[in-house]
Amino acid sequence: MTDEYTFPDNAAKTAAAAAPEFPPEKMSISMGPSHPSTHGVLRLQMELDGEIVTKADPVVGYLHRGDEKIAENMTYNQFVPYTDRLDYLAPLANNVAYAIAVERLARLEMPPRCQAIRVIISEMARISSHLMGLGAFGIDVGAWTVFLYTFTEREKLYRLFEELTGARFTTSYTRIGGVARDVPEGWPDRVNAFCDQFLPILEETLALLTRNKIFLDRTAGIGVIAKEDAIAYGLTGPNLRGCGVPLDLRKDRPYSGYEQYEFDVPVGARGDCYDRYLCRGEEMRQSVRILKQVLRNFPGGEWYAKDAKRIFAPPKDKILTSMEELIQNFMLVTEGPQMPPGEVYFEAENPKGALGFYIVSKGGGVPWRLKIRSPSFCNLSILPKVCVGAMLADIVSILGSFDFVMGECDR
Amino acid sequence: MTATADVATVLKEKFPQITGRESLDWPAFNVPGDQAPAVLQCLRDECAFDLLVDVTAVDWGVGQSPRFTVVWHLLSTTRHTYVRVAAACADDAKPSMPSVTGLWPGANWHERETYDMFGIVFTGHPDLRRILMWEGYPYFPLRKEFPLAGLDTSLPDPEVADETGARVKPAPYMGGPFVAAPGGPMDEAEPRAKDQSWTERQEKPS
């Protein structure tokens, strides 16, 4: 029995006496769907033993809009704006992935200028997405300042996006067989200027975290994923590379002319939250490197495929003056671009991972089936494994380091 | 492409029933449903296709037989090439397919999603629940007979449904996604949502 002196006050004495009446039991808690660190509408149904997570069941689908069903009911061109809403932090990269998938189906080759524009916008989207991911990760683990730096830079990118596409967020810039319009006068120079001023700021921002004691304590050795597990669960993008698997589709299956550019693929060593952070930081440096190379030798010429007659809308002045182009435009709008029957699967290396489109065509202007393979969905599927054994506070770190977007996960 | 030939020879030797599948890009194979896990395991262990990138299904339409085809896409992290494996579900009314969660734990969510959207039961799956739609949702939305607008359904939570009397209603999308049927007479080719639930001429169903 407890001694009188051990518990000086009555309340503690009662508690000590009452404790055996409550057998140790596991607590189940529901984190999300509206929780600041679940980045959107992810819900984690967890079972806790004290502060240790013993079971985690992610509940997804709160943002399910049926994009695949919608795609089956509209023409290939009409679906472009829907791709903006997948990973809404990198809409330009989604546009590119979708356009290339359909062009593989139509067997179209893009002219060099169009490919270069697509590489530029993909890399800008990557920087903007990683900036957002980094800022949010910082907030999750208590480093507010990073967010302010990254958002300032992201804003500069959004100004450039607006100049190029007319929209900041939902860009819908690519078309099947090209891009919506050529780059504006002087825009490449402004992108170049952005790159020049961005690099020192990036270093400054990363320096806030890389050797930060608190950040290291919150991320190093937390959420460790083994190489084999990462592959078995189908992780892609920085999350896979953070585990030490050097898979980057830009390098390994180059598309849109990525083979012309020199860049390194950063890989992690331990597969923890800290390595995933380092990978993203390095990827931004590499993206700037790619941007610089594209802008140095920015090819001239056409920015849409000339042979995409039945797919790409004719120039507006021609539509208004020439019968042939008017009819072509009318058919294109009402029936959609006519595709050959067949099946294609194309994956692009997007900021979050490999975004894949599996298109089954029976011919005509509407896909019979369009499956979106979203990297966030696959990356989150490893959560039940990674979260078990972690402390509740580490879950926030793990989620932050995964950098997922629910718009893409739930489609 | 040598990798293509390799995969085809290895598979043909071990599984004589495999046939090539029409594809515009990667090597693709049709396999019998019951052999699918064995074929996928062979691809993983002998041809280095170690990353299961995607599992999905295609509904070929009401009345078609076989109606459902399950499609797997594999990627090799060392050879950097893809392969597509497809298997038709034998039963059109109650489609099922053996699960590959034992080979790739990552198949778990993909198979749950395919079940959720098409109603294909993956036998041997450890936890075949709905994933994007809510538990207890009565339809399979990506089946071709399911209308784009959706169907009238009760809310997921019976308590909330009772209290509010609210229901999940079909989307009121006059002017929604437009698609014209190609090749038909021009007056009917006016762009219209394929399965619009009502138009100017047709009364709104109550």
Chai-1 contact restraints between the chains, C-beta under 6 A:
chainA,res_idxA,chainB,res_idxB,connection_type,confidence,min_distance_angstrom,max_distance_angstrom,comment,restraint_id
A,G61,B,L132,contact,1.0,0.0,6.0,A-B,restraint_1
A,H64,B,L132,contact,1.0,0.0,6.0,A-B,restraint_2
A,K69,B,P141,contact,1.0,0.0,6.0,A-B,restraint_3
A,K69,B,L142,contact,1.0,0.0,6.0,A-B,restraint_4
A,N73,B,L148,contact,1.0,0.0,6.0,A-B,restraint_5
A,N73,B,P177,contact,1.0,0.0,6.0,A-B,restraint_6
A,N73,B,K194,contact,1.0,0.0,6.0,A-B,restraint_7
A,M74,B,P177,contact,1.0,0.0,6.0,A-B,restraint_8
A,M74,B,V179,contact,1.0,0.0,6.0,A-B,restraint_9
A,I231,B,D50,contact,1.0,0.0,6.0,A-B,restraint_10
A,I231,B,L51,contact,1.0,0.0,6.0,A-B,restraint_11
A,A232,B,W104,contact,1.0,0.0,6.0,A-B,restraint_12
A,A232,B,P105,contact,1.0,0.0,6.0,A-B,restraint_13
A,A232,B,G106,contact,1.0,0.0,6.0,A-B,restraint_14
A,Y233,B,P105,contact,1.0,0.0,6.0,A-B,restraint_15
A,Y233,B,G106,contact,1.0,0.0,6.0,A-B,restraint_16
A,G234,B,L52,contact,1.0,0.0,6.0,A-B,restraint_17
A,G234,B,G106,contact,1.0,0.0,6.0,A-B,restraint_18
A,V245,B,T77,contact,1.0,0.0,6.0,A-B,restraint_19
A,L247,B,T77,contact,1.0,0.0,6.0,A-B,restraint_20
A,D252,B,H80,contact,1.0,0.0,6.0,A-B,restraint_21
A,R253,B,H80,contact,1.0,0.0,6.0,A-B,restraint_22
A,T334,B,A180,contact,1.0,0.0,6.0,A-B,restraint_23
A,T334,B,A189,contact,1.0,0.0,6.0,A-B,restraint_24
A,T334,B,P191,contact,1.0,0.0,6.0,A-B,restraint_25
A,E335,B,A180,contact,1.0,0.0,6.0,A-B,restraint_26
A,E335,B,P182,contact,1.0,0.0,6.0,A-B,restraint_27
A,G342,B,L24,contact,1.0,0.0,6.0,A-B,restraint_28
A,E343,B,S23,contact,1.0,0.0,6.0,A-B,restraint_29
A,V344,B,L24,contact,1.0,0.0,6.0,A-B,restraint_30
A,V344,B,D25,contact,1.0,0.0,6.0,A-B,restraint_31
A,Y345,B,H73,contact,1.0,0.0,6.0,A-B,restraint_32
A,G356,B,D54,contact,1.0,0.0,6.0,A-B,restraint_33
A,V360,B,V58,contact,1.0,0.0,6.0,A-B,restraint_34
A,G364,B,P182,contact,1.0,0.0,6.0,A-B,restraint_35
A,V366,B,V179,contact,1.0,0.0,6.0,A-B,restraint_36
A,R369,B,V58,contact,1.0,0.0,6.0,A-B,restraint_37
A,K371,B,T56,contact,1.0,0.0,6.0,A-B,restraint_38
A,R373,B,D54,contact,1.0,0.0,6.0,A-B,restraint_39
A,S381,B,G106,contact,1.0,0.0,6.0,A-B,restraint_40
A,S381,B,W109,contact,1.0,0.0,6.0,A-B,restraint_41
